Amino acid sequence: MSPSSRTMTILPKRAAGDSSPYTSSPLPSPPHNLEQYECGRAAMNHELNFWVVGGDMRQLRLAQLLSQDGHTVHVYALDAGGELLSGLIQEDHLGSIARADCVVLPLTVSLGGGLLNAPLSVAEHPLAPILDRLSPRQFLCGGRVDPDPRALPQARGLTIHDYFAREELAVANAVPTAEGAVQLAMEHLPITIHGSRVLVLGFGRVGRITAQRFGALGARVSVAARKFDQLAWAQAMGFDPQPLNHLAGWLCGYDLIVNTVPAQVLGRLELEDVKEDCLILDLASKPGGIDLRAAEQLELETIWALGLPGKVAPGSAGQAIVDTVLQILTEQEVSL
């Protein structure tokens, strides 16, 4: 097997006609049974005008939920087509966005170059012309707002609220990320998860839930972390704790390595010790934690699985964003 065939990156973009298992099927009706969501809905005592701009299937689910709750919902740069847009107002221009009460940008707002993150759109959409249409009175929010996307609205006197900075959403988002890692492992490992040796790098929100999911399936899970309190928690939860800064030389026994640290932790030195049939999953956001070039040269099967929640569970991920946005609106006392 050639090196190029052993290394892949799962990107959040969904191409037209993609038959990947991470592309969702038509979304079912939302379960309105979450206490936080019901609380947010109760606070909405009249219809609001929402614009959902860009994003993937999570944003489409968000739009559906808001529409089903009686709000007017416009979607822009979300070219899903068909029944998925039922009840929504699909816009191909920004003429009426100035009348929106709330504008919801995607998670992540931009992937660079000043462009809106819009994988479901057939065209590219610069952020600046969208923001130029908005006024400070409107509620603007987005997810994982990096410095450049934050500077653009600030230069126009706009305030952007980062819903992904909220702890409740970060925790909720960790669940489909961890379950997506389990799905990838089942599809790519030649052995069962039960009885396999799994190493989880990092023990934050995603690392903790990922370790729990693999442990529940019978894997022998080790956790590598820098902080002593994280190692203490890992040990208390039944995992084998290991120091993250001493990985080189002891990675040869693992069947699966799952990274959650968004900084390089597996360079060539560490990767040279990994056995050839080990699967490496990188769940970290950019810049990731794996030296992909070194992994390719060593012919190690490596998957950089970006945007898993929007691929494996867009319904749950979209509802988590709705819950958070409604809660922020309530706290900000936006004309509800």
N, C-alpha and C positions, 0 to 999 in steps of 0.2 A: 504494500500500500504506500502510495507516495505521500510525502509530508503534507502537501496541500489538501489531501483528502482527509487528513486526520484532524484538521483544525478548522473550526467554524465559529461564526458570530451570529447569534440570533438577535436581529435588530427589531426595534419596535414597529418598523414600517410594515404595513400590510399591502402587498401588491395586489392589483386587480386579478381576480381569478386564482389567487393563491389557495392551494389545497392543503397547506401545512396543517398539522394537528393543532397548532396554536391559533389558527384563524377560527373565530367563533362562528357558530351557527346562529340563526335568528334568535334574538333574545326573548326569554319568556317574560311573562308579566311579573313585575316586581313584588316581592313579599313585603307588605307594609306591616311588619311586626317587630321592628327594632325600636326600643324605647327612645333612644336618642332621636331617631328619625321622626317618630310620632310627636316628640316634643317640638322638634323644629317645624313640623307641619302645623301643629296647633298654634304656633306663634304667627303663622301666615294667615291674617284675617282678611286679606283681599288679594286679588290677582296681581302678580308682578310681571313685568316684561323682561324676559331673559334673552340674552344672546350667548349661544355656546359656539365659540370660535376655534376651529382647528381641533387637533387631537385624534385619538384612535377610537376603538370601540367603547372604551370607558366613557368618553365624552358623549358618545351617542346614547349610551345607557343613562347617563346623567340627564340628557335632554328628554328622554322618554319619561323618566321618573317625574321631572318637573311638570311636563305636559299633563301627565296622568293625575297630577295633583291640582290641575285647574289653572296653571299659569300659561301665559303666552310665551312660546319658546321658538326663537329663530335659530337656525343653524347655518353657519358659514364656514366654508372650507371643510365640510364634512360630506363628501360625495358618496354616501353609502348606497343610495338608491333603493327602489322597491318599497316593500312593506315596512322596512326598518325606519323610514321617515314618516310613517303614518302619524298624523296628529301634530307634526312639526312643520314650521314654515321654513322652507329651504330658500336661502338667499344666495344670489350670485353677484350681488354688489352691496356696498355698505351704506346705501342711501338713508336708511331709517335707523341705523345703529345709535344715532344721537338720542333716540327716544327710549333706549333701554334703561331699565332700573339697575340691572346687574349684567356685567359682561364677564363670562367665564372663559379664561384661556386654558390651554391644555397643561398636562403634566407629562413632560417638561415643556415650558413655554417655548423655548427655542433650542434648536440643536446647533446653532452657530450661524454666522454670516448675516445676522440681523433678520433671519427668516422665521416665520411662524412654524412651529412643529405641526405639520398637517399631513400625516402619512396617508390619509384617506382621500386627499384631494389630488386631482390630476394636474394641478398647477402649483407653482410656488407662490407664496404670499409673504411679502416683506411686512415686518411688524409695524414700521413707522407709519404707513398710510392708514392702518387700522387705528392706531393710537391717536393720530391726528384728528380723527372724527369724534373723539370722546371729550367729555368735559369733567372737571373736578367733582361735580355733583354726583356722577355715576359711580356705582360700586364696581371696582375692577379687581379681579382675583385671578391667580394662576398657580401652578404647582412647580416647585423646585425652580424658583426665580433666581437665576444666576446674576452676577453683577452687570453684565451687558444688557440683558433684558430689563433689569431693574432701572438702569440709567435712562433708558428710552422714555418710559412714562414720567420719571422724575423731571426730565428736561421739559416736559409739557405740562408740568404742574399737577400731574396725576399721582394718586397713591395706589399702589398695587399690593394686595394682600396675598401672601404666600400660604395657600391652604395646606401645602405639603410640610410646612414648618410646624404644623400642629401635631402634637404627640398622638392624639387619637387616630389621625389618619395614617401616620407613619407606622403605628402598631397594626392597624387594620390592613395596610398594604403589605406588611411582612407575611401575612398568612398565605395569600395566593403566590407570593414569591417562593416561599418554602415548599408549598404543594407543587408548584411548577418544577422545582428542583427534583422532587421525588419522581414526577412524571418523566423528566429527562433521564434520570438515572435508570428507571425501569426500561426505557426505550433503548438506551445505549450500552448498558452493562450486560455482559454475557452471563452473569450470575444473579441470583436473587439478592435483594437488599437484606433479607434475613440472613444473619451470619456474616455479612460482609464487614470489612473494616473501613470505617468512614472517618475522615478528618474534616472538621469544620473550622475554618480560619476566621476568627472574630466572634465575639459573643455579645453583640448588640441586639437590637430587636430582631433582625433577620436571622442572625446566627443562632440566637436562642431558640426561636421557633423551628428553624431548620434542624437543629440537633434533636429537638423533641420529636419531630415527625419521623426522622430516620430511626431514632431509638425505639419509637413505638412500633416500628415494623421489624424490630429484631436485629438491627445493625449494632455492631460494637463501635460506639461513637467516642472519638477523642475530640477535644476542643483546645485550640491554640489561641491564646489571647495575651495582650500586653499587661492589662491591669490585674493586680492581685485580687481585687474584689470579684472580677469576672471569673477568674480561675477558681475562686472559692465557691461561687455560685455553680459553676460547671460541675465541680466535684460533689457539691451538695445534691445536685440533680442526677447524679449517677454516671456522669461522663468522666473520661480520663483527661485531666487537665495537663496542658503542655505549654511552655513559654513560647510566644510567637517569635521572639527574636533569636531563637536557636533552632531553626527548622532544618538547616543543612545537615545532611548525614543520617537522618532518621525517618525519611519519608518512604523508604522502599517497601514497607509492609502494607500500604493502604490500597484498597480497591477503588476508592472514590475520595477525591479531595474537593471540598466545596468552599470557595472563598467568598467572604462577604465584606472584606476590607477594601475601601476605595483608594488604595495606594499600593504600589508594588510590594508584594511580600514573597512572591515566587519568581526569582530571577533564574538565570541559567544555572548558577551554583546549586540552588535548591532543586531545580527540575532535573538535573542530571542524576539525582538519587531516586527519582520516581520510576516505578516499574512500568514496562512498556504497555501493559494492558490496563493500567489505571486510567479512569476517566476523571478529568478535571473540569469542574463547573465553576465559572466566575459569575457570581450574582451581583457583584459590585457595580455601581454606577461609574461613569467615566472619571478618571482614566483607567479604572479596573485595577486588579491586583496581580495579574499574570503577565509575564513577558511572553507575549504571543509568538513573537518571532523565534525565540529560543525554543518554545514548545513545538513549533512547526518543524524546526531543524532537528529536534530530537524525536520527531514522529510520535508525539503524544497527542491523544485525542482530547482536545480542549474546546469547550463551548463557552463563549462569552454571552450569557443569556440576559440581554438587556430587555427591559419592558415586559417581564413575564406576567405581571398582573393583568395587563391589557390583552394578553394572548390567551392565557389559560382560564381566566375567570373575569372577563370584562364586566359581567353583571354585578358581581360582588364588589369589584374594584370601583365601578361607577357609583354604586350605592354608597360606598364609603365616602366618596367625594361629595355626593349630595348631602349626606349627614353633616359633613364638616362645613360646607359652604352655608347651609341653613343655620348652623350654630353660630358661625361668624357674623352672618347678617343679623341674627338676633342680638348678639353681643354688641354690635355696632349700632343697634337701634335704627337700622335702615327701614324707613317707612313700611313697616309690616302691617 
